[in-house]
Amino acid sequence: MGNTLQSENHQVREAIIQKRQPTRPRIGVFGVGYFKYWSQFDGLLDDMLRKQEVFIEKIRGSADVELVDFGLVDDVQKAYELVPKLHAANLDLIFCDMLTYATSNTFGTIIRNLNVPIVLVALQPDKAMDYTRASTYMQLYNDDICSLPEFAGVAARMGKKVPDMIIGTLHDDPQADAEIREYCRIAAVLHDVRTSRIGHIGHPIEAMLDMHSDSTMFTAHFGAHIVQCEAHEIVTHYQNADRADIEHMKERILDFFDTPDPVSDPISEKLRDSDLETAARVTVALEKFVEAKQLDGLAYYYEGPDNSETRTVMSNLIVGNSLLTGAGFPMCGESDLKTCFAMLIMERLGIGGSFAEFHPVDFKEGFVLVGHDGPHNVAIAEGKPVLRSLTKYHGKPGFGAGVEFKIKEGPITMLSINSTYDGKFKFVIAEGQSVEGPIPPTGNTNTRGFFKPDVRTFLQRWMKEGPTHHFALGVGHHASAIAKIAGYLNLEAVIIRED
């Protein structure tokens, strides 16, 4: 009964937050082999093409992608002919299917002339050769890894990074299948990072120097465009909001959130009708604003004059932005563009991505509270999120509804993106565990984060890497995938060690 109720609640929440259409990345596949083998071993070429078709179907079955099959490259002339086709296809990622031994001249010109990530895939059809019946044909049929060192060495000689590799078997290999799915998700991240339109309103809180950034650098390093927006654009939608839309939004909000009585925090109250009205009206305005500006995310902070309509609107974006973030549009308070991109990366990986920072440490049980005020990714909440009326937003002007919940229990990943002294971006990544237990009932999100080897050592190691004080918090352990994304963007990435 409990599982059925939980499933029904999940379906209701999914309907209310109205998830965005998932990204379909463009992925190219070409196979490599050695043309001299085909005349020497009758039937080998047909076997190679069948192997490649199995791999292509494996991709199609594991992810929603737009796949372009470029066939087999088995001599240098075909490699040169392939380069302009790869450029024209506007790909997000390329799989090079290592079908058998192939000379590196089939690869050198390709990797030299491309900036698209290439993954070498060596999936041999047999888990082991039958040594009692072994033949040269059988060896060539299973020679998928043979050229990996040659291709790696040529990539280095061409001044390129050695490509990532998937090594395993073509059939019944869950690890290889999981790696293929991960690279498809990475391709979706790379597509959306380089094509996204992230709105920016106002400025980071002036005193927080770690958050300031140069909008042009996001285009330089990520490819994204920062859309400079004005607060009055949301205010205008707020003024013109339709009463029927507001009432419908109230129903959505009350269906999605719990509204309990206050507990111990004197600045929190049970959700007031006036705060629900404001939150619903602002959410209607915000959704129309995001649609009109064609935004994929938003970083904002704008105070407005005391007792003004602008302040009312801009200090009450929390509920609407939480719903939008859960729907796949990362919304980041305090105008933190860098963390907005961290949230976007996590969302497109399918792991959530909630706005977070470190709160007090529990030295008795050995964990640190991880959370923040403002908007959060409600799609990865443990249980039903809570709305409380707050008589003040600590450190900021205004008052109204605050969002409170815990991240789902289990493994978690954190990503902080900061700017370095030389003007580049740096990814600081860590993995931990979200563990069940009470959190402060303050109308803010908090999660009990446990990290190895112990909370004190972890925090010291994290701080030594120079992160921002904000980061994105996602579910599952995905540090290696995020580090790969940083590598494809030619950015530094550090994973905090656990030993």
C-alpha positions as semicolon CSV with decimal commas, in nm:
position;residue;x (nm);y (nm);z (nm)
1;M;0,000;0,000;0,000
2;G;0,280;0,237;0,094
3;N;0,467;0,182;-0,235
4;T;0,146;0,235;-0,434
5;L;0,077;0,564;-0,255
6;Q;0,437;0,676;-0,309
7;S;0,410;0,595;-0,681
8;E;0,083;0,790;-0,711
9;N;0,234;1,090;-0,532
10;H;0,534;1,078;-0,767
11;Q;0,304;1,075;-1,073
12;V;0,107;1,373;-0,935
13;R;0,428;1,566;-0,871
14;E;0,561;1,486;-1,221
15;A;0,237;1,619;-1,373
16;I;0,245;1,937;-1,166
17;I;0,605;2,034;-1,248
18;Q;0,555;1,959;-1,620
19;K;0,903;1,839;-1,716
20;R;1,071;1,989;-2,021
21;Q;1,120;1,778;-2,332
22;P;1,447;1,586;-2,294
23;T;1,737;1,682;-2,516
24;R;1,813;1,454;-2,813
25;P;2,187;1,486;-2,871
26;R;2,336;1,424;-3,216
27;I;2,579;1,134;-3,197
28;G;2,794;1,008;-3,482
29;V;2,932;0,656;-3,525
30;F;3,201;0,532;-3,758
31;G;3,377;0,198;-3,754
32;V;3,743;0,132;-3,830
33;G;3,918;-0,170;-3,979
34;Y;4,203;-0,260;-4,215
35;F;4,114;-0,291;-4,585
36;K;4,387;-0,552;-4,654
37;Y;4,204;-0,809;-4,440
38;W;3,891;-0,823;-4,653
39;S;4,049;-0,998;-4,952
40;Q;4,254;-1,224;-4,726
41;F;3,966;-1,352;-4,512
42;D;3,639;-1,416;-4,690
43;G;3,337;-1,304;-4,486
44;L;3,535;-1,096;-4,235
45;L;3,411;-0,761;-4,372
46;D;3,049;-0,874;-4,345
47;D;3,113;-0,983;-3,985
48;M;3,261;-0,640;-3,908
49;L;2,958;-0,462;-4,049
50;R;2,728;-0,685;-3,844
51;K;2,928;-0,601;-3,531
52;Q;2,889;-0,231;-3,604
53;E;2,514;-0,268;-3,654
54;V;2,483;-0,442;-3,315
55;F;2,667;-0,150;-3,153
56;I;2,446;0,106;-3,329
57;E;2,132;-0,071;-3,211
58;K;2,277;-0,082;-2,861
59;I;2,305;0,299;-2,864
60;R;1,954;0,342;-2,998
61;G;1,819;0,110;-2,732
62;S;1,993;0,282;-2,443
63;A;1,916;0,651;-2,506
64;D;1,695;0,889;-2,701
65;V;1,950;1,021;-2,948
66;E;1,969;1,139;-3,306
67;L;2,224;0,896;-3,446
68;V;2,423;0,943;-3,767
69;D;2,594;0,631;-3,907
70;F;2,903;0,711;-4,113
71;G;2,983;0,353;-4,201
72;L;3,328;0,194;-4,205
73;V;3,664;0,369;-4,248
74;D;3,935;0,124;-4,351
75;D;4,193;0,335;-4,535
76;V;4,337;0,684;-4,516
77;Q;4,146;0,821;-4,817
78;K;3,814;0,738;-4,655
79;A;3,934;0,909;-4,339
80;Y;4,004;1,232;-4,525
81;E;3,665;1,209;-4,697
82;L;3,492;1,159;-4,362
83;V;3,623;1,476;-4,194
84;P;3,398;1,729;-4,376
85;K;3,098;1,500;-4,326
86;L;3,161;1,494;-3,952
87;H;3,191;1,873;-3,947
88;A;2,869;1,916;-4,144
89;A;2,672;1,686;-3,913
90;N;2,700;1,928;-3,617
91;L;2,761;1,643;-3,371
92;D;2,775;1,654;-2,993
93;L;2,981;1,335;-2,954
94;I;3,134;1,066;-3,178
95;F;3,181;0,695;-3,113
96;C;3,467;0,533;-3,302
97;D;3,383;0,161;-3,317
98;M;3,707;-0,039;-3,304
99;L;3,589;-0,338;-3,508
100;T;3,928;-0,502;-3,555
101;Y;4,287;-0,387;-3,591
102;A;4,304;-0,062;-3,792
103;T;4,607;0,144;-3,888
104;S;4,619;0,482;-3,719
105;N;4,620;0,677;-4,046
106;T;4,244;0,607;-4,045
107;F;4,221;0,805;-3,722
108;G;4,500;1,063;-3,718
109;T;4,348;1,306;-3,967
110;I;4,005;1,272;-3,803
111;I;4,113;1,360;-3,451
112;R;4,349;1,630;-3,577
113;N;4,068;1,816;-3,752
114;L;3,786;1,778;-3,499
115;N;3,702;1,942;-3,167
116;V;3,404;1,714;-3,103
117;P;3,458;1,458;-2,824
118;I;3,552;1,115;-2,960
119;V;3,511;0,794;-2,759
120;L;3,694;0,481;-2,873
121;V;3,471;0,175;-2,830
122;A;3,633;-0,170;-2,819
123;L;3,362;-0,430;-2,760
124;Q;3,473;-0,772;-2,876
125;P;3,196;-1,019;-2,967
126;D;3,330;-1,320;-2,772
127;K;3,408;-1,310;-2,401
128;A;3,705;-1,534;-2,476
129;M;3,842;-1,717;-2,778
130;D;3,795;-2,090;-2,803
131;Y;4,165;-2,171;-2,794
132;T;4,115;-2,531;-2,910
133;R;3,962;-2,403;-3,234
134;A;4,146;-2,070;-3,258
135;S;4,236;-1,922;-3,594
136;T;4,369;-1,599;-3,737
137;Y;4,013;-1,521;-3,852
138;M;3,883;-1,566;-3,497
139;Q;4,158;-1,342;-3,362
140;L;4,083;-1,065;-3,610
141;Y;3,712;-1,101;-3,532
142;N;3,792;-1,026;-3,166
143;D;4,080;-0,781;-3,217
144;D;3,882;-0,477;-3,095
145;I;4,141;-0,348;-2,845
146;C;4,445;-0,406;-3,067
147;S;4,459;-0,052;-3,210
148;L;4,374;0,136;-2,890
149;P;4,737;0,211;-2,796
150;E;4,817;0,311;-3,154
151;F;4,521;0,548;-3,171
152;A;4,604;0,689;-2,828
153;G;4,965;0,751;-2,926
154;V;4,865;0,924;-3,251
155;A;4,617;1,147;-3,067
156;A;4,901;1,260;-2,841
157;R;5,125;1,323;-3,142
158;M;4,851;1,535;-3,298
159;G;4,845;1,757;-2,989
160;K;4,507;1,622;-2,879
161;K;4,392;1,460;-2,557
162;V;4,391;1,083;-2,560
163;P;4,025;0,988;-2,618
164;D;3,814;0,815;-2,357
165;M;3,765;0,443;-2,417
166;I;3,500;0,182;-2,351
167;I;3,650;-0,167;-2,324
168;G;3,438;-0,477;-2,288
169;T;3,222;-0,722;-2,479
170;L;2,953;-0,663;-2,736
171;H;2,701;-0,889;-2,562
172;D;2,593;-0,932;-2,197
173;D;2,820;-0,661;-2,057
174;P;2,624;-0,437;-1,814
175;Q;2,928;-0,221;-1,739
176;A;2,988;-0,141;-2,106
177;D;2,616;-0,075;-2,157
178;A;2,616;0,165;-1,859
179;E;2,917;0,350;-2,003
180;I;2,743;0,389;-2,339
181;R;2,437;0,536;-2,163
182;E;2,658;0,772;-1,964
183;Y;2,828;0,905;-2,277
184;C;2,487;0,961;-2,437
185;R;2,387;1,166;-2,131
186;I;2,717;1,355;-2,150
187;A;2,640;1,433;-2,515
188;A;2,306;1,583;-2,407
189;V;2,484;1,797;-2,147
190;L;2,739;1,922;-2,401
191;H;2,463;2,004;-2,649
192;D;2,263;2,208;-2,401
193;V;2,562;2,379;-2,241
194;R;2,678;2,514;-2,576
195;T;2,330;2,611;-2,699
196;S;2,158;2,728;-2,379
197;R;2,011;3,072;-2,316
198;I;2,056;3,160;-1,949
199;G;1,876;3,469;-1,827
200;H;2,047;3,712;-1,591
201;I;1,865;3,973;-1,382
202;G;2,033;4,224;-1,155
203;H;2,372;4,131;-1,012
204;P;2,530;3,899;-0,756
205;I;2,509;4,022;-0,400
206;E;2,777;4,290;-0,409
207;A;2,967;4,163;-0,105
208;M;3,008;3,807;-0,238
209;L;3,319;3,840;-0,451
210;D;3,342;3,467;-0,530
211;M;3,018;3,483;-0,730
212;H;3,095;3,765;-0,973
213;S;3,163;3,655;-1,331
214;D;3,204;3,779;-1,687
215;S;2,908;3,686;-1,908
216;T;3,125;3,670;-2,219
217;M;3,343;3,402;-2,056
218;F;3,044;3,168;-2,042
219;T;3,017;3,199;-2,419
220;A;3,393;3,157;-2,457
221;H;3,419;2,841;-2,244
222;F;3,070;2,687;-2,269
223;G;2,921;2,832;-2,588
224;A;2,609;2,948;-2,404
225;H;2,448;3,289;-2,438
226;I;2,370;3,502;-2,134
227;V;2,042;3,689;-2,192
228;Q;2,049;4,014;-1,996
229;C;1,695;4,063;-1,866
230;E;1,516;4,331;-1,664
231;A;1,310;4,290;-1,348
232;H;1,024;4,492;-1,495
233;E;0,971;4,221;-1,758
234;I;0,854;3,981;-1,486
235;V;0,668;4,258;-1,306
236;T;0,469;4,335;-1,623
237;H;0,361;3,971;-1,652
238;Y;0,270;3,983;-1,281
239;Q;0,051;4,289;-1,336
240;N;-0,123;4,125;-1,631
241;A;-0,171;3,781;-1,474
242;D;-0,512;3,629;-1,540
243;R;-0,725;3,546;-1,233
244;A;-0,811;3,199;-1,366
245;D;-0,441;3,123;-1,414
246;I;-0,364;3,240;-1,060
247;E;-0,636;3,022;-0,906
248;H;-0,516;2,721;-1,107
249;M;-0,160;2,789;-0,993
250;K;-0,274;2,796;-0,629
251;E;-0,418;2,448;-0,677
252;R;-0,095;2,325;-0,834
253;I;0,110;2,464;-0,549
254;L;-0,113;2,320;-0,275
255;D;-0,118;1,980;-0,450
256;F;0,260;1,975;-0,476
257;F;0,366;2,118;-0,137
258;D;0,276;2,039;0,222
259;T;0,191;2,338;0,447
260;P;0,252;2,226;0,809
261;D;0,224;2,428;1,126
262;P;0,539;2,611;1,242
263;V;0,775;2,430;1,476
264;S;1,070;2,601;1,646
265;D;1,178;2,889;1,421
266;P;1,010;3,216;1,533
267;I;1,037;3,370;1,183
268;S;0,837;3,085;1,023
269;E;0,458;3,054;1,018
270;K;0,200;2,831;0,857
271;L;0,159;2,937;0,493
272;R;-0,054;3,251;0,485
273;D;-0,323;3,297;0,220
274;S;-0,163;3,626;0,119
275;D;0,175;3,457;0,062
276;L;0,010;3,179;-0,141
277;E;-0,165;3,442;-0,353
278;T;0,160;3,627;-0,418
279;A;0,356;3,307;-0,488
280;A;0,092;3,184;-0,734
281;R;0,069;3,516;-0,917
282;V;0,448;3,546;-0,940
283;T;0,477;3,186;-1,065
284;V;0,227;3,256;-1,342
285;A;0,430;3,564;-1,438
286;L;0,759;3,378;-1,419
287;E;0,648;3,093;-1,646
288;K;0,524;3,342;-1,905
289;F;0,850;3,538;-1,878
290;V;1,066;3,226;-1,929
291;E;0,858;3,125;-2,230
292;A;0,866;3,473;-2,384
293;K;1,243;3,507;-2,343
294;Q;1,305;3,144;-2,453
295;L;1,523;3,079;-2,149
296;D;1,681;2,752;-2,039
297;G;1,761;2,889;-1,693
298;L;1,786;3,208;-1,487
299;A;2,022;3,363;-1,234
300;Y;1,870;3,658;-1,050
301;Y;1,903;3,898;-0,761
302;Y;1,720;4,230;-0,759
303;E;1,598;4,417;-0,452
304;G;1,387;4,705;-0,584
305;P;1,267;5,001;-0,373
306;D;1,116;4,950;-0,028
307;N;0,745;4,860;-0,032
308;S;0,742;4,850;-0,413
309;E;0,569;4,603;-0,642
310;T;0,909;4,522;-0,789
311;R;1,038;4,412;-0,449
312;T;0,726;4,203;-0,389
313;V;0,774;4,020;-0,718
314;M;1,152;3,977;-0,710
315;S;1,158;3,855;-0,350
316;N;0,883;3,598;-0,415
317;L;1,030;3,401;-0,706
318;I;1,117;3,109;-0,476
319;V;0,811;2,889;-0,533
320;G;0,793;2,941;-0,909
321;N;1,165;2,896;-0,953
322;S;1,157;2,575;-0,749
323;L;0,886;2,433;-0,977
324;L;1,075;2,546;-1,288
325;T;1,403;2,402;-1,161
326;G;1,229;2,070;-1,098
327;A;1,090;2,086;-1,452
328;G;1,439;2,120;-1,600
329;F;1,494;2,497;-1,604
330;P;1,763;2,573;-1,341
331;M;1,684;2,889;-1,146
332;C;1,959;3,024;-0,926
333;G;1,920;3,284;-0,652
334;E;2,173;3,552;-0,559
335;S;2,242;3,592;-0,932
336;D;2,501;3,314;-0,926
337;L;2,554;3,234;-1,295
338;K;2,833;2,983;-1,230
339;T;2,613;2,772;-1,005
340;C;2,327;2,803;-1,252
341;F;2,549;2,627;-1,506
342;A;2,644;2,364;-1,248
343;M;2,272;2,302;-1,193
344;L;2,214;2,283;-1,570
345;I;2,490;2,024;-1,611
346;M;2,343;1,807;-1,336
347;E;1,987;1,842;-1,467
348;R;2,086;1,736;-1,818
349;L;2,274;1,438;-1,671
350;G;1,944;1,338;-1,514
351;I;2,063;1,373;-1,153
352;G;1,875;1,684;-1,038
353;G;2,094;1,972;-0,934
354;S;1,973;2,185;-0,644
355;F;2,110;2,518;-0,520
356;A;2,322;2,451;-0,210
357;E;2,591;2,564;0,031
358;F;2,731;2,435;0,361
359;H;2,538;2,496;0,683
360;P;2,636;2,398;1,040
361;V;2,835;2,082;1,108
362;D;2,707;1,811;1,340
363;F;3,029;1,700;1,510
364;K;2,839;1,449;1,723
365;E;2,719;1,238;1,431
366;G;2,980;1,349;1,177
367;F;2,781;1,520;0,903
368;V;2,734;1,867;0,758
369;L;2,400;2,023;0,668
370;V;2,389;2,099;0,295
371;G;2,123;2,336;0,165
372;H;2,019;2,696;0,104
373;D;1,729;2,936;0,116
374;G;1,555;3,030;-0,208
375;P;1,470;2,804;-0,504
376;H;1,561;2,435;-0,519
377;N;1,521;2,131;-0,740
378;V;1,197;1,986;-0,607
379;A;1,227;1,690;-0,846
380;I;1,485;1,529;-0,615
381;A;1,309;1,594;-0,285
382;E;1,271;1,319;-0,028
383;G;0,898;1,309;0,040
384;K;0,665;1,603;-0,012
385;P;0,830;1,949;-0,012
386;V;0,712;2,199;0,248
387;L;0,604;2,562;0,213
388;R;0,629;2,793;0,514
389;S;0,558;3,163;0,540
390;L;0,871;3,348;0,649
391;T;0,837;3,688;0,814
392;K;1,183;3,775;0,679
393;Y;1,437;3,631;0,436
394;H;1,758;3,632;0,636
395;G;2,022;3,856;0,479
396;K;1,785;3,974;0,205
397;P;1,488;4,209;0,179
398;G;1,129;4,092;0,165
399;F;0,917;3,814;0,310
400;G;0,686;3,541;0,185
401;A;0,680;3,168;0,113
402;G;0,996;2,959;0,166
403;V;1,064;2,611;0,027
404;E;1,186;2,338;0,264
405;F;1,278;1,976;0,196
406;K;1,555;1,716;0,211
407;I;1,735;1,569;-0,089
408;K;1,656;1,204;-0,159
409;E;1,842;0,963;0,066
410;G;2,139;0,778;-0,079
411;P;2,446;0,877;-0,281
412;I;2,489;1,245;-0,374
413;T;2,728;1,445;-0,592
414;M;2,828;1,812;-0,555
415;L;2,963;2,043;-0,826
416;S;3,105;2,389;-0,768
417;I;3,219;2,596;-1,067
418;N;3,453;2,881;-0,982
419;S;3,666;3,126;-1,178
420;T;4,043;3,098;-1,155
421;Y;4,294;3,382;-1,138
422;D;4,371;3,346;-1,510
423;G;4,004;3,382;-1,608
424;K;3,907;3,020;-1,669
425;F;3,654;2,802;-1,492
426;K;3,736;2,519;-1,253
427;F;3,509;2,229;-1,154
428;V;3,531;2,114;-0,791
429;I;3,348;1,782;-0,747
430;A;3,274;1,555;-0,452
431;E;3,063;1,252;-0,369
432;G;2,890;1,169;-0,042
433;Q;2,573;1,031;0,112
434;S;2,239;1,192;0,202
435;V;2,124;1,023;0,522
436;E;1,787;1,022;0,696
437;G;1,743;1,245;1,000
438;P;1,577;1,566;1,119
439;I;1,664;1,901;0,960
440;P;1,603;2,257;1,089
441;P;1,240;2,363;1,019
442;T;1,345;2,703;0,884
443;G;1,167;2,712;0,550
444;N;1,500;2,634;0,381
445;T;1,629;2,317;0,218
446;N;1,879;2,111;0,417
447;T;2,022;1,763;0,377
448;R;2,241;1,563;0,614
449;G;2,558;1,515;0,408
450;F;2,810;1,248;0,511
451;F;3,150;1,256;0,343
452;K;3,465;1,044;0,363
453;P;3,706;1,006;0,531
454;D;3,534;1,229;0,791
455;V;3,348;1,559;0,782
456;R;3,637;1,771;0,912
457;T;3,893;1,634;0,664
458;F;3,648;1,650;0,375
459;L;3,562;2,015;0,438
460;Q;3,929;2,109;0,455
461;R;4,000;1,932;0,126
462;W;3,699;2,091;-0,043
463;M;3,790;2,444;0,067
464;K;4,155;2,401;-0,042
465;E;4,040;2,367;-0,405
466;G;3,901;2,723;-0,406
467;P;3,530;2,660;-0,476
468;T;3,252;2,915;-0,467
469;H;3,043;2,902;-0,152
470;H;2,750;2,782;-0,365
471;F;2,735;2,454;-0,554
472;A;2,486;2,224;-0,727
473;L;2,371;1,915;-0,538
474;G;2,254;1,607;-0,728
475;V;2,157;1,248;-0,657
476;G;2,375;0,946;-0,730
477;H;2,753;0,924;-0,768
478;H;2,853;1,090;-1,094
479;A;3,187;1,260;-1,027
480;S;3,363;1,082;-1,313
481;A;3,096;1,185;-1,567
482;I;3,112;1,549;-1,457
483;A;3,492;1,542;-1,474
484;K;3,466;1,412;-1,832
485;I;3,237;1,703;-1,919
486;A;3,493;1,947;-1,780
487;G;3,761;1,776;-1,989
488;Y;3,556;1,810;-2,306
489;L;3,518;2,181;-2,225
490;N;3,897;2,204;-2,175
491;L;3,849;2,305;-1,812
492;E;4,023;2,190;-1,496
493;A;3,832;1,946;-1,274
494;V;3,923;1,817;-0,928
495;I;3,746;1,529;-0,756
496;I;3,791;1,547;-0,378
497;R;3,958;1,225;-0,270
498;E;3,797;1,008;-0,003
499;D;4,094;0,812;0,135
